Amino acid sequence: MASSPGIKVYDAGGEYIASVKYAEHAAALVALEGDGATIRQGHAKRMTLWTEGRESQPAAESYDFVATTVYERMIK
C-alpha cells in the first residue's frame, strides 16, 4: 500500500484539509481557503512552507510561484 503524499494543507483554524502530491495543487487549495491557510511538509507546524496572506503575493496570483517557493523551502 502506498503512503500518503507528504505535502499537507491546513485551513486558517489549523484543521487538516488535504494531502497532495504536487505543490501546485496545494496552492489551489490555500488560495481557496484564504489567509492563514498553510502548506506543510508533513503535519508539524514547524514544517510550514507557505502561509497564505504572509507571502509576497497571494497563491491565486500564481500557482507556479507557490510551487517554486514550496519546493525551495522543502527539506530533502
C-alpha positions in Angstrom: 0.0 0.0 0.0 1.3 3.4 -0.9 1.9 6.1 1.7 0.1 9.4 1.8 1.7 12.3 -0.1 4.0 14.5 2.0 2.5 17.9 1.2 -0.3 18.7 3.7 -2.8 21.6 3.6 -4.4 23.1 6.6 -7.0 25.8 6.9 -6.6 29.0 9.0 -8.1 27.3 12.0 -5.5 24.5 11.9 -7.8 21.9 10.5 -6.2 19.3 8.2 -7.8 19.7 4.8 -5.8 17.6 2.3 -2.7 15.7 1.4 -1.4 16.3 -2.1 1.4 15.1 -4.3 2.1 18.4 -6.0 2.6 21.8 -4.6 0.6 23.4 -7.4 -2.5 21.5 -6.1 -1.7 22.7 -2.6 -1.5 26.3 -4.0 -5.0 26.0 -5.4 -6.3 24.8 -2.0 -4.7 27.6 0.1 -6.0 30.1 -2.5 -9.5 28.8 -1.9 -9.1 28.7 1.9 -7.7 32.2 2.1 -5.5 34.0 4.7 -3.9 31.8 7.3 -4.1 28.6 5.3 -0.8 26.7 5.3 1.1 24.3 3.2 3.4 22.0 5.3 5.9 19.2 4.7 4.2 16.7 6.9 1.8 17.6 9.8 4.1 19.5 12.1 3.5 23.3 12.4 7.3 23.8 12.4 7.4 22.4 8.9 5.2 25.1 7.4 6.4 26.0 3.9 3.7 28.6 2.9 1.2 30.7 4.8 -1.4 32.4 2.7 -1.5 36.1 3.4 2.1 36.3 4.7 3.9 35.8 1.5 5.0 38.3 -1.2 1.9 37.5 -3.3 -1.3 35.5 -2.9 -1.4 31.9 -4.1 -4.2 32.7 -6.5 -1.9 35.1 -8.4 0.5 32.2 -9.5 0.3 28.6 -8.5 3.7 28.1 -10.1 5.2 30.8 -7.8 3.8 29.0 -4.8 5.1 25.6 -6.1 8.6 27.0 -6.7 8.7 28.6 -3.2 7.4 25.5 -1.5 9.9 23.2 -3.3 12.8 25.6 -2.4 11.8 25.6 1.2 11.4 21.8 1.5 13.9 19.8 3.5 15.0 17.0 1.3 
